[in-house]
Amino acid sequence: MSDEAAEEPEFPAAPPPDPTGDPRVDAAVALLGELGGRSVPAHVEVFEDVHQRLQELLASAGQDERPVPPPRPAFPDALRPRE
Protein backbone atom coordinates (compact mmCIF):
# COMPACT_ATOMS: atom_id res chain seq x y z
CA MET A 1 0.00 0.00 0.00
CA SER A 2 1.53 3.33 -0.98
CA ASP A 3 1.70 6.41 1.23
CA GLU A 4 -0.62 8.27 -1.11
CA ALA A 5 -3.35 5.63 -0.71
CA ALA A 6 -3.04 5.85 3.09
CA GLU A 7 -3.52 9.63 3.13
CA GLU A 8 -6.99 11.00 3.51
CA PRO A 9 -8.27 13.51 0.99
CA GLU A 10 -8.37 17.17 1.96
CA PHE A 11 -11.84 18.66 2.18
CA PRO A 12 -12.60 22.36 2.48
CA ALA A 13 -13.66 23.51 5.91
CA ALA A 14 -17.39 23.72 6.44
CA PRO A 15 -18.74 27.19 7.16
CA PRO A 16 -19.45 27.86 10.83
CA PRO A 17 -23.05 27.23 11.90
CA ASP A 18 -25.42 30.09 12.55
CA PRO A 19 -25.45 31.30 16.16
CA THR A 20 -28.09 29.63 18.31
CA GLY A 21 -28.55 32.51 20.73
CA ASP A 22 -27.02 30.55 23.61
CA PRO A 23 -23.27 31.17 23.92
CA ARG A 24 -22.76 27.84 25.73
CA VAL A 25 -24.33 25.90 22.84
CA ASP A 26 -22.41 27.98 20.29
CA ALA A 27 -19.11 27.20 22.08
CA ALA A 28 -19.86 23.46 22.06
CA VAL A 29 -20.87 23.42 18.39
CA ALA A 30 -17.81 25.51 17.46
CA LEU A 31 -15.66 22.52 18.44
CA LEU A 32 -16.91 20.83 15.26
CA GLY A 33 -14.62 23.27 13.43
CA GLU A 34 -11.70 21.12 14.62
CA LEU A 35 -12.80 18.23 12.40
CA GLY A 36 -11.04 19.57 9.31
CA GLY A 37 -7.61 19.28 10.86
CA ARG A 38 -8.06 15.73 12.16
CA SER A 39 -8.10 12.32 10.58
CA VAL A 40 -11.50 10.70 10.15
CA PRO A 41 -10.93 8.19 13.00
CA ALA A 42 -10.16 11.12 15.31
CA HIS A 43 -13.56 12.68 14.51
CA VAL A 44 -15.21 10.31 16.98
CA GLU A 45 -13.46 12.02 19.90
CA VAL A 46 -14.68 15.46 18.77
CA PHE A 47 -18.25 14.24 18.22
CA GLU A 48 -18.30 12.59 21.66
CA ASP A 49 -16.99 15.77 23.32
CA VAL A 50 -19.60 17.98 21.61
CA HIS A 51 -22.36 15.46 22.36
CA GLN A 52 -21.41 15.31 26.05
CA ARG A 53 -21.35 19.10 26.36
CA LEU A 54 -24.75 19.44 24.69
CA GLN A 55 -26.23 16.70 26.92
CA GLU A 56 -24.97 18.52 30.03
CA LEU A 57 -26.47 21.79 28.81
CA LEU A 58 -29.78 20.11 28.09
CA ALA A 59 -29.82 18.41 31.50
CA SER A 60 -29.19 21.75 33.23
CA ALA A 61 -31.77 23.67 31.17
CA GLY A 62 -34.22 25.55 33.33
CA GLN A 63 -32.23 25.13 36.54
CA ASP A 64 -31.23 28.81 36.42
CA GLU A 65 -34.83 29.96 36.47
CA ARG A 66 -36.92 30.62 39.54
CA PRO A 67 -39.49 27.95 40.33
CA VAL A 68 -42.99 28.83 39.22
CA PRO A 69 -45.39 29.02 42.16
CA PRO A 70 -48.47 26.78 41.99
CA PRO A 71 -51.56 28.47 40.56
CA ARG A 72 -53.98 30.02 43.00
CA PRO A 73 -57.58 28.81 42.96
CA ALA A 74 -59.83 31.00 40.82
CA PHE A 75 -62.36 31.29 43.66
CA PRO A 76 -60.49 31.04 46.97
CA ASP A 77 -63.67 31.67 48.97
CA ALA A 78 -65.33 28.65 47.35
CA LEU A 79 -62.86 26.39 49.15
CA ARG A 80 -63.70 27.70 52.62
CA PRO A 81 -66.33 25.86 54.63
CA ARG A 82 -69.58 27.75 55.08
CA GLU A 83 -70.46 28.85 58.57
N, C-alpha and C positions, 0 to 999 in steps of 0.2 A: 504494500500500500504506500503510495507516495505521500510526501508532506502536503502537497496541494490538495489531495483528496481528503486529508484529515482536517484541513482548515474549514472553518465554517464561513459561509458567504457573509459579506458585509451588507447590512440593510440600513437604509436611512433612519435616523431617529424619528420616532413618532412625535407629532406635535403635542405639547402639554395639554392636559384636559382642561376644560372650562372650570373656573372656580365654583365650588359648591356653596359657598357662603359660610362654611364652618372651617376656620383655619386649621383645626386639628385633623379634619378629614382631608383637606387639601395637602397638608404635610405628609400624611400617610400615602396618599395617591401619588404624590410627587416622587416617591421612592421608585415608582415604576420607570422613571426616567433613567435609572441605573441599568436597565435591562440591555440597552444597546452596547454597553461596554463589557458585557459578560458573555461567557459561552452559554449555549442553550441549557446544558445540564445545571448551570449555576442559577438559572432563572427560578428554579423551584424555591431556593432560599429566599429570594426577593419576594416572590408571591406569598410564601408562608409568613414572612415578616409583615407585609402589608395586610394580609388577611387577619393576622392576630391583632394588629393595631385597630383595624376597623371593628373587629368583634368586641374589643375592650371599650371602644367608644360607644358602640351600640348598647352594650350592657350597662354603661354608666349614663345613658341618655335619660334625662328627666330627673336625675338625682340632685342637680343644682337648683331645681325649682322648689319653691315653697309648696308644702302639701296643700291640697285644696280642701277646705273645710266641708263637712257633709252638708247637704242642702237642708234648709230650715223648712218645716212644714208650712204649707200654704195658709193653713188656718190654725194657728197655734192654740186658739181658744177651743177649738173643736176637740182637742185631745184632753182637755181638763174635765174632770168629773163634774157633773152638775150638782149644785147644792140643794 
